[in-house]
Amino acid sequence: MTEHQALTAAREACGRHDWATARERFHAAGELATDDLESLASACWWLGEVVEYAVVSAELHRRLLVEGRPVRAALVAFELGYTELVRGQEEGGLGWMARARRLFDELPDAPERGFLLAVDGEAAMRGGDLEAARRLATEALTLGEEHDLPTLVALGRFLCGVVDVHRGEVEQGLRSVDEAMLPVREGVVAPEWVGLIYCSTISLCHDLLDLPRAQRWTALTERWCEGHAPAVMFTGICRVHRAQLRLVHGEWTRAEEEAKQAAEDLQHLDVEIAAEAHYSLGELRRLQGDIGGAEAAYRRAHELGRDPLPGMALLCLQRGRHTVAASILDAALVSQVAPLARAPLLAARVEVALAGDDPRHATTYLDELTRIAQTHASPGWQAEARRWHGAVLLARGRHAEAVRELRQACVLWQRMDAPYQVCRIGLDLAVAYEALGDRDTARREREKAAAVLEQLGVPDAGTAEGDLGGLTPRELEVVAAVADGRSNRQAARALRISERTVARHLANVYLKTQVTSRTAAVAWARERGLL
């Protein structure tokens, strides 16, 4: 094949999104014209060959400046800087972004500077300055509309919608997100930005804990990726979101496979999403009782820049370190101002407060969580708020009211196909029914929970690491008190905790050991030499 034939084949391959063939043929085509060099850079980007992409883009930028095409040169600098920052190459990324800013400062009439405004708006939103974020997003949208730049219009309108959602104007925000997809469906938005908008929409759904919507958008994005295969980066991002959904839906083996693959595929492409993959692995292992594996995954996520909370705090609680867990979450809540980012911290803080037999403080965190759930019309956070409201009522001895709230939470989580969450609520219901004297219903709730744990593949706590067979020291103390023939009231008096806390510890023991009665819990502990 001659160089001319290779060049023709490369251009044809680009036209049909056959990026591997395009890259191979461009390499065989000899010296490339500037536009062909740009196509090679695109092929490298889609293939995940980011090191080569950076080299080609740097040369492309130089050529564009020499040829007197400063606007396009500034955009290439911006795109290269953005890519480098995403993959964790901060020094080079900041340098290229600074180059782009300087060039656009010299081109004040260039509407393409709107892309910088959009990125600045995203940064402002992450920093909690929603007013600045909305202003910058609006400026980007206006530039796109005034100069007929469909990609900038889609990006600006999408960002406006995301900011509105975070401000609690959810209906208006989601309408803007939906409208931003119109030019996408018309095929007039640059594919690189289409993928970003799709993936960012899924992230927004997860922030809202709107799992049905996240499911729909993940499926749509996966179909879009199939038309731009291999689309390495976007395929990897979809894999992380799919792992998160599988985790909720109880498909834990598949969730682990997806998260591991995504972490490997994205470690040099998108450190933020790779970190999210490691965090998902931490969550999975924590729920499975693999304390060491969970801690390693959380730490890796932290190394890559992802706050390991609330998972790491809940892991401390699982180890019986209640005070440490509370301190970690309190510090995080002081610094975090974004409502949707506070929501998971608040839910965890309620759990920690209840574990410490402190329903008064739990109510403070619950009240804020409930406000966020209502303001943001989030089905997931509404389910969590009702769940923890039921748990607080249970801790205060208001058992009939607790049953009502816990039942509502159970229905909401069942609609989202979340078996583990339903299982945990069921164990609280068992405690409430026991207190109300309905031992048969309590027993059925525990049996249902045990069946769910078996289906999920949660290992017997005796196989978990640690000398206590997966139980915390306090949980084992409660089992020991029960083994001595004490009632819940007598055990509470001996351990200097409330009767409600004894019941909650026993519920956790049932969950971890997959037994459904006090007698079985004692037998389980004796079989393992723990008593």
N, C-alpha and C positions, 0 to 999 in steps of 0.2 A: 504494500500500500504506500503510495506516494504521500508526501507531506500535504499536498493539496487534498487528496482523497481523505486523509486522516482528519483534516480540518473540517471538511464537509460532513464527515461522519460524526464528528464531535458536536457540531452545531445541530445536526438532526437529533442526536441523542439528548441534547439539552431540551429541545422542543418537546420531547416525549418524557421528560423527567427521568431519563436513564442516566443517573449521575455517575455511576461507576464506569460505564462505557464512555461517557463524555470526558471524564478525567483522563482515562487511558488514551483516548484519541488526541486530546489536546497535548498530552505529553509527547505524542509522536508527530505533532504537526510543526515542530520547529518554533521559530520566533513568532509570537502571537501579537496580533493587533490589540489595541487597548480594550476594545469591546469584547474580544475573545478572552482576554485576560480576566475581565470581569466575570465572564461566564465560567471560567475555570475556578475562580474564587467561590462562586455560588455552588458549583459541583462539590468542591472540597467541604464547604460548610454543611451541605445536606448529608454528606457521607460521614460527618463527624471527624474529618481530618483537619482539626482546628490549627495544628501547628503549620501545616502547609497553607491553610487558608490565611493565616496571619502573614506569612511570607509573601504570598501572591498579592494580598490586599495592600501591603506596604508598597510593593512595586507599582501596583495599580494607582495608588494615591500619588506617588511621585510622577507617574506619567501624566495623570490628569492635570496636575499643576503645571507641568512643562507645556502641555497642550492648551493651556489657558481655559481650563474647565473647573474653576474654583468651587462652584457649588457642588458639583458631583464629587470633587476631591474632599470637600468638607463632610459630605454624607458618608463617604468611604471611611474617613477617619472616625466619624461617630459610630458607624456600624462595627468597625474593628475594635474601638475602645469598649463598646458595650459588650461585645463577645468576650473580650479578654477579662473584663470585670466579672462576667457571669461565670467564667471558668476558674476564677480565683487568682488570676494574674493581675493583682491590683496595681503594681507599679507601672506595667506597660499599659494597662487599661486606663488609668488616670492620665497618663501621658497623652494617649491618643484622644481622649475626651477633651483634654485641655487644648490640643491642636484643633479639634473641631470647633470648640468655643471661640478660639481666636479667629479662625477663618470666617465663622458666621458673624462675629463682631465686625469684621471688615466688609460683610455683605448684609447690612441691616435690612435690605429690602427682599432678601431671599426667604420665601415662605417656608422652605425646608427647615429653617431653624426651629420650626414647631416641634420637630422630633426631640430636640433638646429640652424644650418646654415640657413635653410629655414625660420624659425621663426625670426631670426635676420635680414634676408633680408627683410622680410615683415615690420619689425619695421623701418628699414632704409628707405624704400620706403615711409612709412607714415610720416617720419620726413623730407622728401624732398631730401634725399641723394640717388639719383637714381644710381649713379655710384657704391656706396658701395652695394646697393641692388642688382644690376646686378652681381657684383662679387660674392657675397654670394650665390645667386641663381645658378650661374654657378658652383660653388664649390659643392653645394648640388647635382646638376644634374650629375656632373662628378663622385662623389662617388657612386651614384645610378647605373650609367652605368657600372663602373668598377667592382662593386660587385654584379651586377644582383639583385638589389632591386627595383622591379617594382613600388612600392608605392613612393619611394624616387625619382625615375626617373620622374614619373608623376608630383609629387609636384614641383620638381626643374624646369622642363621644363615649367610647368604652370606659375610659378613665374617669370621665364625669360620673358615669353610672356607678362605678366601683366606690368612688368617694362618697356619693350620695348614700349608698348602702351602709357604709361605715358610719355615716352621720345619723343613721337611723331612718332615713327617707327611703325605705326599702322598695316600696312599690315604684316610685319614680326612678330609683336607681336601676332596678331590673328592667324597666321599660327602655332606659337608655342603652343598657347592655344588649337587649334584643334588637334595638334599632341599629346599633353598631354592626350587627351581623348582616344587614341588608346589602351593603356594598361587598361584603365578603362573599355572599351567595351569588352576587352578580359577577364575581370573578375579576373585579377591578382592583383588589387589594393585593399588594405584594405578598407572595406565599409565606415568606419568613415572618411577617407580621401577623398573618392569619393564624399561624401556629401559636404565636405568642398570645394572641387574643383568646383563642380556644383554651389553651392551658391555664391562662389567668382566670378565665371564667370558672373553670373547675375548682381552682384554688379558692375563689370567692365563695363557691357553694360549700366547700369544706369549712371555711371560716364561719359561715352561717350555720353549719351543721345541718344543711338542707340536703340530706342524703339522696332522696329521690331525684332532685334536680342535678346533683353531682353525677348520679348514675347516667342520666340522659346525656349530659354534656360529655361525659367520658366516652360513651358509645359514639356520639357524633364526631368527636375528635379522633377516635381510632379509625373511623371510616375515612376521615379526611387524610389521615396519615397514610392509609393504604394507597391513596392516589399520588402520594409524593414519596414513596418508598425509596431508600430506607428511612429517610427523615430521622436519623439516629437520635437527635436530641429530643424531638417531640415524642417519638415512640417511647423513649425512656421515661419522660415525664408522665405520659399516660400510664406507663407501667406502675409508677409510684402511686398514682391516684387509684388505679385498679387494686393495688395491694391494700390501700387504706379502706376501700369499700369491702374487699374480701374479709378483712379483719373484723369489720362490723358485722358482716353477714355470716360469720362463723366458718368461713372457708380458710382455716388457718394454715393448712399445708400449702395451698396455692398462694396465699398472701405472703408467706415466707419466701417462696420461690420467686415471686414477682419482685419483692423488695430487694432480695439479694442480687438479682439480675440487674435491676435498675441502679443499685449502688455501684456495681461494677462498671456498667455501661457509661454512667454519668460522672464518674469520679474526676475525669479530666475535661468534661464538657460543661457541667453546670453544678458547681459545688453546693449551691443552696438546695437544689432538688436531691442531690446525692445525700446531703445531710438529712433531708426529710425521709429518705429511704431507710437510713440507719435508725432514725427515731422510730419509724414504724416497726422495725425489727425489735427495738427495745420494748415497745409496747406489747408486741406479741409475746416476747419472752417473759416479760413481767407477768402477764396474764397466765402464762403456762407454769409459773413458779420457778423459772430459771433465773435466779437472782444474779448470778455471775454473768450470764450471757446478756441479760438486760442491761446491767451496768456497763459492760463493754460497748454495747451498741449505743447507749446514751452518750457515753464519753466520746465515741467516734463522731456522733452527730455534733457534739459540742465543739470538737476540734475543727470541724468543717464550718462552724459559725452558727449552728442551730441551737437556740436556747433549749436545754434538755428538760425543761419544765412543761407540764407538771409531772411528767413521767418519773423523773429522778426523785422528786419529793415523795411520790406515792410508793416508790421502791424503798425509800427510807422508812416509810410507815409500815410497809410489809415486813421490814426487818425489826420492827418494834421500836424504831427511833422516832417517836411521835414529836418530841420537842424540836429535833433537827428539821423534820419535815415542815412543821409549822413555821419555823424561822426562815427557811428557804422561800416558802411561798409568800410570807409577809414582806420579805425584801423585794421579791419580784413584783408584788402588787403596788408597792410604793413607786416603782420606776415605770410601770406599764400604765399608759393612759387610754389606749385604744380599747373601746368596749368589747369588740369581738375577740381581741387578744386577751382581755381580762377574763372572759367567760370561762375558759378551761381552768384557769388558775383559781377562780372563785369556787367552781364545782369541787376541785381538789381540796380547797381550804375548808369547805363545809365538811367533807369526808374526814379530814384530819381533826377538825374540831370535835366532831362526834366521837371519833376514836379516843379522844382525850376526855370524853365525858363532859363536854362543854357546849351544850345546846344553845346557851345564850349567845356566845360568840358565833356559833354556826349560823344563827338567825341573821346576824349582821351581813355576813357574806351571801347568804341565801337571798336576802332582800334585793341586793344589787344584781345578782344573777337573774332573778325573776324579772327585774326591770329591763335588763338587756334582752332577755328572751322575748318579752312583750313588745319592746320598741322595735326590734329587728325582725319580728314575725318569723322566728326561726323554729321549725318543727322539732329539730334536735335539741336546741337549748330549752325549749318549752318542756320537752320530755324530761330533760335533766333537772330543770327547776322543780317540776312536780315530784320527781323521784326524791330529791333531797328535801323537799318540803315534807313529804311523807316520812322520811327518815328522822327529821327533826321532831315532828309530831310524835313519832314512836319513842324517841329519846325522852320526851317530856311526859310520857305515859298517857297520851291522848290516842289510845289504840284504835278506836272506831274511826276517828278522823284520819288517822294514818292509813287505814285500809282504803278509804275513799281516794286519797291522793295517790297512793301506790298503785291502786288498780288503774287509775287514769294514766299514770306514767307507763304502766305495763302495756296498755292499749296503744299508746303513741309509739313505743319502741317496737311493738309487734308489727305495726304498720310499716316500719322501716326495716323489718326483717333483721332484727338485732338480737340473736338468741342469748348472748352472754349478758347483755344489759337486762333482759327479761329475767334471766336466771338470778341475777343479784337482787333484783326487786322481789322476786319470789321468796327469797330467803328472808328478807325483811317482812314480807307478808306473813311468813310462817311464824316469826316472832310475835307479830301483832295478834294473829289468830290464837296463838298459845296463851297470850296474856288475856284474851277475851274468853278463854275457856273452851275454844273450838279446836280441840286437839286433833280431830280427824282431818279438818281442812289444813291445819298446820303440817300434819304428816304428809298430806298429798302435795303441798307446795314444796316440801323438802325432796320428796321423791321425784317430782318433775324437774327440780333443779339438778338432782343427781343424774337423771337421764340426759339432760342437756349437756352437762359436763362430760359425760361419757361420749356423747356424739361429737363434741368438740375435740375430743382427744386430750383433755386436760389430764396430765398424769396424776396418779395417786401422790399425795403429798409426801409419802414415805420415800418416793424416788427423787424428791427435790433435794437440792444441796443444803447442807447445814445439819448440825447435830440434833436439832429439834424436829426433824422430819418436815420442814416447811412451815411449822408454826412459829409464831412469835413467843418470846418468853412469857408475856402476859396471857396469851391464849393457852399455853401449856399449864400455867398456874390455875386458870379457870377449870380446865379439864381435871387437874389434880384435886381441886376442891370438890368437883362433882363426884370424882372417884371415891372420895371420903364419905359420900352419902349426903353431902350438903345440898340443900335447895338453892335456887338462885338467890334468894334473900340472904340465906346464911353465908353463901359464898361471897356475896357482895360485902357483907359485914366483915368477914375475915380478911378480904383483900382491900378493904377500905375504898371501894368503888360503888357506883350505884347498881341497883338490880338491873336496870335497863342496859348498862354497859356489860354486865355479865351475859345477858341474853344476846347482845350484839357479838361479843367474842365467841359465844357458842355458835352463832350463825356463820361466822367466818371459819370456824373449825369444821362445821359441816361442809362448807363450800370446798375447803382445801382437801378434806379427807374423803369426800364423796360418801358420807354416811348421813343418816337421816334421824338419828336419835342420840340422846345423851349416853345411853348404855353402849351403843355402837362406837361412839367417839372414845369412850374410856377403853373399850376392848381394843380399838385401833392403836391407841397410845401404848397399852400394855404389850401388845404383840411386838412392838418395835423397841421395847425396853425403855420407853420414855417416862414411865411411872414406876 
